Amino acid sequence: MRSFRENMSDFLEAGSIVDIEVGLGPAGELRYPSYTQSQGWKFPGIGEFQCYDKYMRTDFKGAATKAGHSEWDLPDDAGTYNNVPAETGFFGPNGTYLTEKGKFFLTWYSSKLLLHGDQILDEANKAFLGCKVKLSAKASLHPPGNSLVAGIHWWYKDASHAAELTAGFYNLDNRDGYRPIARMLSRHYGTFNFTCLEMRNSEHPAYAKSGPQELVQQVLSVGWKENIDVAGENALARYDGYAYNQILLNARPNGINKNGPPKLKMAGLTYLRLSEKLLQSRNFRTFKTFVKKMHADLDYCPEYDKPAPLGRSKGEISMDELLQATQRTKPFPWDEQTDARIGGILAEYWDRLFDHHIGGPPDPVLADPEMYQRLVGRLLYLTITRPDIAFAVQSLSQFMHASKQSHWDAALRVVKYIKQAPGLGVLLSSSSSASLQGSCDDDRVLYKY
């Protein structure tokens, strides 16, 4: 970090670099490498605890002995990378994670991650002391002095929160695993940088018990409650208004305040990522609209608030004080949808399609799943000439092997939309006497249901 400061001093002094994202773990995120594809992990596996080397074993044994339980050892019933919670003794109903031994282990495991983040950020603060930058920490899934914290949304709606626990976030329905991180960041004037801002619950298979919307709401809320800046990014490459609208909602959960800055607002957004697909005319046009909406339809202002010189980190916060922040509180309320919406009636169509017809109340499994697979397969082929249905069809394709009646109904609505929407790919010979007349208005295309 000192080398970076020395070699980038011209950019730092000119104000070209105003954020420093401090790498704190895998992919730069503050977490254990609990779900590693090189080890065979596949979504939505719970992952594995990363504490079985000789150093961590010795540390845990010492901590357990100090607590009066020299007989305790590391978990041996937590399963492997691709297990689901119910397949393990640790995360299953009435599992080990609920016992005194399990609670002690999880507190020790998550505290080690907190201590690691605190130590690295303290060194980063020394390295950039006096620079007009902000430090940030990235929390897992995917981000100026920013720290990124991982957005592990699968199994969030399971009582065990298994995937979060293996990654080092001791987060349960009655325990907050993220506010201690926010409190630790406050010592370093850090920004809490989180991911999966574009995701909605309905975009994930029901069996994964994902809760990205509630997870983002929880994490951003604890950052604001600890009076630190929060920032974020999208986890997956998305180019559609449906995803942008979710990001806009998370950026300003209670909308634009015409009388001044909104009470709740994100300090920054990292968009992933610059690619040839983003620069395609349709996608880039939508992206420019999104950027304008992020700025509340205001013109660009070069005189934005620039960071003050970075001061020395505040005094050390004891682990006991950090752990006091684990008491779960209600997150701030979110509006139902953003007031800076992209798109007209067509965007509302997709909202209604996915919010009300996928991932809702339990519904029957299709008697003939091959029927659904054939239809979605044909729709996938059609996306080559119909990019307007690409996101919808890709979402439907997630349910090819676990299709229910609501998925079939949603697929039929895509078919009905296609039949009423303007077609693409009509070819006429230049020498033909045939003629074609037509008119369309995308904003008037909506299947009434």
ABEGO torsion letter per residue (X at the ends): XAAAAAAAAAAAAAGABABBBBBAEBGGBBBBBABBAAAGBBOBBAEBBBAABAAAAAAAAAAAAAAGBAABBBBAAAEBAABBAAABAAABBGBAAABAAAAAAAAAAAAAAAAAAAAAAAAAAAAABGBBBBBBBBBOAXXXBBBBBBBBABGAABAAGAAAAAAGBBBBAABBAAAAAAAAAAAAGBBBBBBGAABBAAABBAAAGBBAAAAAAAAAAAAAAAGBBBBBBBABBBABAAAAAAAAAAABAAEBBAAEBBABBBABBBBOBBBAAAABAAAAAAAAAAAAAAAGGBBBBAABBBBBBBBBBBBBBBAAAAAAAABBBBBBBBBABBAABBEBAAAAAAAAAAAAABGBBBBBBBABAAAAAAAAAAAAAAAAABAAAAAAAAAAAAAAABBBAAAAAAAAAAAAAAAABBBBGBBBBAABABBBBBBBBAAABBBBX
